[in-house]
Amino acid sequence: MESTEKIPRIVHYCWFGRGEKPKKIQKCMRSWKKHLDDYRFIEWNEDNFDVNVNPYVKEAYEAKKYAFVSDYARLHALYVHGGIYMDTDVEVIQPLERFLTHEAFSGFEDETFLQSGTMGAVKEHPWIEELLKYYNNKSFILPGGGYDTTTNTAVISQICKAHGLQLNGQYQVLQNGVTFYPRCYFSPYDYINGGIYRTDESYTIHHFAQSWLPASVRLRGQMKRIASRVVGPANISRMRKFLAGGHKANK
């Protein structure tokens, strides 16, 4: 039987800064070899990627904000080679062959934003090209001297919305050939509230090392996750509404 696979069996990942990979990252990457043993793995770093490719990437690299360098590098890798991109803090729990039949695919991080920790495309897919072009005239350093820390999930979500994507967390196929899956497929872990949405249809779990965030922000996220294990994500949501609107929280 002729293969229906379109996306090549290549896994791309980024590791800039030349630092040692933490044990958590190493554990996630071991799961790749377990479930994707016949894939080719390509690490993108300073040795095979031009960190001066455009002002955005150059400025992010010089600021040592490597997660934002990878926002562009992952798209470059997918456009030039095709394959699947995964963040290094993504754990694979099932083989990914079913997604290789798409022209391009991704999924939701929650009910309103897409995720980018697991995404794939054929070589030179126009969707990936469009995402790359977003960065061509961007600067990572803002006029006031701060950094543009807009997440790539926000960028991708808005670009896809212009193509008709409904930001509702549901399965969708756009006219540009991109297939989007619900959060349970690639991002079943709610890193804000600590909720778990893992099902039999979960293929990867993004553990969100959040290396791009300041330590104080990561700490707040950890405290929320600890609290959610005690009172549950639903109650955390009610508490947040209560703090924002007082008695209206019960409505």
C-alpha positions as CSV (number, residue, x, y, z in Angstrom):
1,M,0.0,0.0,0.0
2,E,1.3,3.4,-1.0
3,S,2.1,5.6,2.0
4,T,-0.1,8.6,2.6
5,E,2.5,10.4,4.7
6,K,3.3,13.9,3.5
7,I,5.3,15.3,6.4
8,P,8.8,13.7,6.6
9,R,9.9,11.8,9.7
10,I,12.1,14.5,11.1
11,V,11.9,16.1,14.6
12,H,13.4,19.6,14.9
13,Y,14.2,21.2,18.3
14,C,16.2,24.2,19.4
15,W,18.9,24.6,22.0
16,F,20.6,28.0,22.0
17,G,22.9,29.4,24.6
18,R,25.2,26.3,24.8
19,G,24.0,25.5,28.3
20,E,23.6,22.0,29.6
21,K,20.2,20.5,29.3
22,P,18.4,20.0,32.7
23,K,17.4,16.5,33.7
24,K,13.7,17.3,33.1
25,I,14.5,18.2,29.5
26,Q,16.6,15.1,29.1
27,K,13.8,12.9,30.4
28,C,11.4,14.5,27.9
29,M,13.8,13.9,25.0
30,R,14.2,10.2,26.0
31,S,10.5,9.8,25.4
32,W,11.1,11.0,21.8
33,K,13.4,8.1,21.1
34,K,11.0,5.7,22.7
35,H,8.0,6.6,20.5
36,L,9.8,8.0,17.4
37,D,12.7,5.6,17.0
38,D,12.7,5.8,13.2
39,Y,12.8,9.6,13.0
40,R,15.7,11.8,12.3
41,F,16.4,14.4,15.0
42,I,17.9,17.8,14.3
43,E,19.1,20.2,17.0
44,W,19.1,23.8,15.9
45,N,21.8,25.9,17.7
46,E,24.5,28.5,17.0
47,D,26.4,26.0,14.8
48,N,23.8,25.4,12.2
49,F,21.5,28.4,12.4
50,D,22.3,32.1,11.6
51,V,21.4,34.0,14.8
52,N,21.9,37.2,12.7
53,V,19.3,36.3,10.2
54,N,17.2,39.3,11.0
55,P,17.1,42.1,13.7
56,Y,14.5,40.3,15.8
57,V,16.5,37.1,16.1
58,K,19.9,39.0,16.5
59,E,18.6,41.2,19.3
60,A,16.9,38.3,21.1
61,Y,20.0,36.3,21.0
62,E,22.2,39.1,22.2
63,A,19.7,39.6,25.1
64,K,20.1,35.9,25.8
65,K,16.3,35.5,25.4
66,Y,16.8,32.2,23.6
67,A,13.1,31.1,23.6
68,F,12.4,34.0,21.3
69,V,15.2,33.0,19.0
70,S,13.6,29.6,18.8
71,D,10.3,31.2,17.8
72,Y,11.9,32.0,14.5
73,A,14.3,29.1,14.2
74,R,11.5,26.5,14.5
75,L,9.7,28.0,11.6
76,H,12.9,28.2,9.6
77,A,13.5,24.5,10.2
78,L,10.0,23.5,9.2
79,Y,10.0,25.6,6.1
80,V,13.4,24.4,4.8
81,H,13.1,20.7,5.7
82,G,9.6,19.9,6.7
83,G,8.9,17.7,9.7
84,I,7.7,18.1,13.2
85,Y,9.0,20.7,15.6
86,M,8.9,20.1,19.4
87,D,10.0,22.2,22.4
88,T,12.5,20.3,24.5
89,D,10.1,20.2,27.4
90,V,7.6,18.2,25.4
91,E,7.0,14.6,26.4
92,V,5.8,12.2,23.7
93,I,3.4,9.6,25.0
94,Q,2.2,8.1,21.7
95,P,3.6,7.7,18.1
96,L,2.8,10.7,15.9
97,E,2.4,8.9,12.5
98,R,-1.3,9.9,12.2
99,F,-0.4,13.5,11.9
100,L,2.1,13.0,9.1
101,T,-0.7,12.7,6.6
102,H,-1.5,16.4,7.0
103,E,0.0,19.3,5.0
104,A,0.5,21.1,8.3
105,F,-0.9,20.8,11.8
106,S,-0.9,22.3,15.3
107,G,-3.3,22.5,18.1
108,F,-4.8,24.6,20.9
109,E,-3.0,25.4,24.2
110,D,-6.4,26.3,25.8
111,E,-9.8,27.5,24.6
112,T,-8.5,30.7,23.0
113,F,-4.9,30.3,22.0
114,L,-2.9,28.0,19.8
115,Q,0.2,26.2,21.1
116,S,3.5,25.9,19.3
117,G,5.3,23.2,21.3
118,T,4.3,20.5,18.9
119,M,3.6,21.5,15.3
120,G,4.4,20.1,11.8
121,A,4.4,20.9,8.1
122,V,5.6,19.8,4.8
123,K,8.6,21.5,3.3
124,E,7.9,25.1,2.1
125,H,4.3,25.2,3.3
126,P,2.8,28.7,2.7
127,W,1.5,28.9,6.3
128,I,5.0,28.5,7.7
129,E,6.2,31.0,5.2
130,E,3.6,33.5,6.3
131,L,4.6,33.0,10.0
132,L,8.2,33.6,9.1
133,K,7.5,36.8,7.3
134,Y,5.9,38.2,10.5
135,Y,9.4,38.6,12.0
136,N,11.1,40.1,8.9
137,N,10.4,43.7,9.9
138,K,10.2,43.2,13.7
139,S,12.6,44.3,16.3
140,F,12.9,42.5,19.6
141,I,14.1,45.7,21.4
142,L,11.2,48.2,21.8
143,P,11.7,51.9,21.3
144,G,11.7,52.5,25.0
145,G,14.5,50.0,25.5
146,G,12.4,47.0,26.8
147,Y,11.8,43.7,25.0
148,D,9.0,42.6,22.8
149,T,8.0,39.5,24.8
150,T,4.8,38.8,22.7
151,T,4.5,35.1,22.7
152,N,4.6,33.2,19.4
153,T,1.3,31.5,20.5
154,A,-0.4,35.0,20.4
155,V,1.2,35.8,17.1
156,I,0.2,32.5,15.4
157,S,-3.3,32.7,16.9
158,Q,-3.9,36.1,15.4
159,I,-2.5,35.2,12.0
160,C,-4.6,32.1,11.8
161,K,-7.7,34.0,13.0
162,A,-7.3,36.1,9.9
163,H,-7.6,32.9,7.9
164,G,-10.9,32.0,9.5
165,L,-9.7,30.1,12.6
166,Q,-12.3,30.1,15.3
167,L,-10.5,30.6,18.7
168,N,-12.7,28.1,20.5
169,G,-10.4,25.2,21.2
170,Q,-12.1,22.9,18.7
171,Y,-10.9,20.7,15.8
172,Q,-10.7,22.7,12.6
173,V,-9.2,22.6,9.1
174,L,-8.5,25.9,7.4
175,Q,-8.6,26.6,3.7
176,N,-4.8,27.0,3.7
177,G,-4.5,23.3,4.5
178,V,-3.6,23.6,8.2
179,T,-5.3,21.2,10.7
180,F,-5.8,22.2,14.3
181,Y,-6.6,19.8,17.2
182,P,-8.1,20.4,20.6
183,R,-5.8,21.0,23.6
184,C,-5.9,17.4,24.8
185,Y,-3.8,16.2,21.8
186,F,-0.6,18.2,22.3
187,S,-1.0,20.4,25.4
188,P,-3.2,18.7,28.0
189,Y,-1.4,20.3,30.9
190,D,-2.8,23.7,32.1
191,Y,0.4,25.3,33.4
192,I,-1.6,28.3,34.8
193,N,-4.1,26.4,36.9
194,G,-2.6,23.0,37.1
195,G,-5.5,21.2,35.4
196,I,-4.9,18.0,33.4
197,Y,-6.9,17.3,30.3
198,R,-5.1,14.2,29.2
199,T,-7.2,11.6,27.3
200,D,-6.7,8.6,25.1
201,E,-6.3,11.2,22.3
202,S,-3.3,12.8,23.9
203,Y,0.0,12.4,22.0
204,T,2.4,14.9,23.6
205,I,2.5,16.8,26.9
206,H,4.0,20.2,27.1
207,H,5.5,20.6,30.6
208,F,6.2,24.3,30.1
209,A,9.7,25.0,31.5
210,Q,8.9,28.7,30.7
211,S,12.5,29.6,30.4
212,W,11.5,32.9,28.7
213,L,9.7,34.2,31.8
214,P,11.3,36.1,34.7
215,A,11.9,33.9,37.8
216,S,9.3,35.9,39.7
217,V,6.6,35.0,37.1
218,R,7.6,31.4,37.1
219,L,7.3,31.3,40.9
220,R,3.8,32.7,40.7
221,G,2.8,30.0,38.2
222,Q,4.2,27.4,40.5
223,M,2.2,28.7,43.5
224,K,-0.9,28.6,41.3
225,R,-0.3,25.0,40.4
226,I,0.3,24.1,44.0
227,A,-3.0,25.8,45.0
228,S,-4.9,24.1,42.2
229,R,-3.9,20.7,43.5
230,V,-5.6,21.6,46.8
231,V,-8.7,23.4,45.7
232,G,-8.9,22.4,42.0
233,P,-8.8,24.4,38.8
234,A,-12.5,25.3,38.8
235,N,-12.2,26.8,42.3
236,I,-9.1,28.7,41.3
237,S,-11.1,30.2,38.4
238,R,-13.9,31.3,40.8
239,M,-11.4,32.8,43.2
240,R,-9.9,34.9,40.4
241,K,-13.3,36.1,39.3
242,F,-14.1,36.9,42.9
243,L,-10.9,39.0,43.3
244,A,-11.7,40.8,40.1
245,G,-15.4,41.4,40.7
246,G,-16.4,40.8,44.3
247,H,-19.9,39.4,44.7
248,K,-20.3,39.0,40.9
249,A,-18.0,36.0,41.1
250,N,-21.0,33.6,41.6
251,K,-22.8,34.7,38.5
